[in-house]
Amino acid sequence: MRLTTKGRYAVTAMLDLAFHSQSRPVTLTDIATRQTISLSYLEQLFARLRKAGMVKGVRGPGGGYKLSRCAEEINIAEIIAAVDEQVDSTKCGGKGNCQNNQHCLTHDLWMGLSDQIRGYLRGISLGSLLERELVSEVAKRQDRDLEQTIEIQSKQENIPV
């Protein structure tokens, strides 16, 4: 299966957004800090997610991003596809030209696996992930870590050198 960091980061960022945007828009800087993802990389991903209609930007003070639909309506396969990722276990990208421009011996096996993976990911929504206890625990821990980092940075900025 060829799922690169682009797909993984997009899913992670969307889950972070789903968790935190229930009360207010979320900045990409906050997501980048909590998830240790480059801000410029997130900007590229969110441009694609916005184009796919999954997120919407909120301008002005207190602005950021929110989901454009309910978390229950956005599935993981959709997020991966929005950032131009393919969940594919074949060597040929599903084209069937694996061996001398024809199907290889195991083409149908890997196509079946790819279909199973896509089906599995289509069956999981952001909303269903939010209901998982571990997801909530990790998100809360990341919030505490972010608050501590901000507190330490603000103390360091006020200390005369």
C-alpha positions as CSV (number, residue, x, y, z in Angstrom):
1,M,0.0,0.0,0.0
2,R,1.4,3.4,-1.0
3,L,0.0,5.8,1.6
4,T,2.6,8.6,1.9
5,T,3.0,11.2,4.6
6,K,0.8,13.5,2.6
7,G,-2.2,11.2,3.2
8,R,-1.3,10.5,6.8
9,Y,-0.8,14.2,7.6
10,A,-4.0,15.2,6.0
11,V,-6.0,12.6,8.1
12,T,-4.2,13.7,11.2
13,A,-4.8,17.4,10.6
14,M,-8.4,16.8,9.8
15,L,-8.9,14.8,12.9
16,D,-7.2,17.5,15.0
17,L,-9.5,20.1,13.3
18,A,-12.6,18.0,13.9
19,F,-11.7,17.7,17.6
20,H,-10.8,21.4,18.1
21,S,-13.2,23.3,15.8
22,Q,-16.3,22.3,17.6
23,S,-16.2,25.5,19.6
24,R,-14.1,27.9,17.4
25,P,-12.1,28.0,14.2
26,V,-8.6,26.4,14.5
27,T,-5.4,28.0,13.1
28,L,-3.0,26.0,11.1
29,T,-0.3,27.1,13.4
30,D,-2.0,25.3,16.3
31,I,-2.5,22.2,14.3
32,A,1.2,22.3,13.1
33,T,2.4,22.7,16.7
34,R,0.2,20.0,18.2
35,Q,0.9,17.5,15.4
36,T,4.5,18.5,14.6
37,I,3.7,19.0,10.9
38,S,5.4,21.8,9.0
39,L,3.1,24.9,8.7
40,S,3.9,25.3,5.0
41,Y,3.1,21.7,4.3
42,L,-0.3,22.1,6.1
43,E,-1.0,25.2,4.0
44,Q,-0.6,23.1,0.9
45,L,-2.8,20.3,2.3
46,F,-5.5,22.7,3.4
47,A,-5.6,24.3,0.0
48,R,-6.5,20.9,-1.4
49,L,-8.9,20.1,1.4
50,R,-10.6,23.5,0.9
51,K,-10.9,22.9,-2.9
52,A,-12.5,19.5,-2.2
53,G,-15.1,21.3,0.0
54,M,-14.1,19.6,3.3
55,V,-12.9,22.7,5.2
56,K,-13.7,26.4,5.1
57,G,-11.6,29.3,6.2
58,V,-12.8,31.9,8.7
59,R,-11.2,35.3,8.3
60,G,-10.3,37.9,10.9
61,P,-9.3,37.8,14.5
62,G,-10.1,34.5,16.0
63,G,-10.2,33.0,12.5
64,G,-8.8,29.8,11.2
65,Y,-10.4,26.7,9.7
66,K,-13.6,24.7,10.4
67,L,-15.0,21.6,8.9
68,S,-17.4,22.5,6.1
69,R,-19.6,19.4,6.9
70,C,-20.3,17.4,10.0
71,A,-17.5,15.2,11.1
72,E,-19.8,12.1,10.7
73,E,-20.1,13.0,6.9
74,I,-16.4,13.0,6.1
75,N,-14.7,9.7,5.7
76,I,-11.0,8.9,5.8
77,A,-10.9,7.7,2.1
78,E,-12.3,11.0,1.0
79,I,-9.6,12.9,2.9
80,I,-6.9,10.8,1.3
81,A,-8.3,11.3,-2.1
82,A,-8.7,15.1,-1.6
83,V,-4.9,15.4,-1.3
84,D,-4.3,13.3,-4.4
85,E,-3.3,10.2,-2.6
86,Q,-4.1,6.8,-3.9
87,V,-4.6,3.8,-1.6
88,D,-3.2,1.1,-3.9
89,S,-1.4,-2.1,-3.3
90,T,-0.6,-2.9,-6.9
91,K,2.7,-2.3,-8.5
92,C,1.0,-0.8,-11.6
93,G,-1.3,1.7,-9.8
94,G,-4.3,-0.4,-10.8
95,K,-3.7,0.1,-14.5
96,G,-3.1,-3.6,-15.2
97,N,0.1,-3.0,-17.1
98,C,2.3,-4.7,-14.4
99,Q,4.1,-7.1,-16.6
100,N,4.9,-6.2,-20.2
101,N,1.9,-4.0,-20.4
102,Q,-0.4,-6.8,-19.2
103,H,-1.7,-8.1,-15.9
104,C,0.8,-9.8,-13.7
105,L,0.1,-13.1,-12.0
106,T,-1.0,-11.5,-8.7
107,H,-2.7,-8.4,-10.1
108,D,-6.2,-9.4,-9.0
109,L,-5.0,-10.3,-5.5
110,W,-3.5,-6.8,-5.0
111,M,-6.5,-5.1,-6.6
112,G,-8.7,-6.9,-4.1
113,L,-6.6,-5.8,-1.2
114,S,-6.7,-2.2,-2.4
115,D,-10.5,-2.4,-2.6
116,Q,-10.7,-3.8,0.9
117,I,-8.5,-1.0,2.2
118,R,-10.6,1.7,0.4
119,G,-13.8,0.1,1.7
120,Y,-12.4,0.1,5.3
121,L,-11.4,3.7,5.1
122,R,-14.7,4.7,3.5
123,G,-16.4,3.1,6.5
124,I,-14.6,5.3,9.0
125,S,-15.7,8.9,9.5
126,L,-14.0,11.7,11.4
127,G,-17.0,11.6,13.7
128,S,-16.5,7.9,14.5
129,L,-12.9,8.5,15.3
130,L,-13.8,11.4,17.6
131,E,-15.9,8.9,19.6
132,R,-12.9,6.8,20.4
133,E,-11.6,7.2,23.9
134,L,-7.9,7.0,22.9
135,V,-8.4,9.8,20.3
136,S,-9.9,12.0,23.0
137,E,-7.1,11.2,25.5
138,V,-4.3,11.9,23.0
139,A,-6.0,15.2,21.8
140,K,-6.3,16.4,25.4
141,R,-2.7,15.5,26.1
142,Q,-1.5,17.4,23.0
143,D,-3.5,20.4,24.3
144,R,-1.8,20.3,27.6
145,D,1.6,20.0,25.9
146,L,0.8,23.0,23.7
147,E,-0.2,25.0,26.7
148,Q,3.0,24.1,28.6
149,T,5.1,25.1,25.5
150,I,3.3,28.4,25.2
151,E,3.8,29.1,29.0
152,I,7.5,28.2,28.8
153,Q,8.0,30.4,25.8
154,S,6.2,33.4,27.3
155,K,8.3,33.0,30.5
156,Q,11.5,32.9,28.5
157,E,10.5,36.1,26.6
158,N,10.1,38.0,29.8
159,I,13.4,36.9,31.4
160,P,16.1,39.6,30.9
161,V,19.3,38.3,29.5
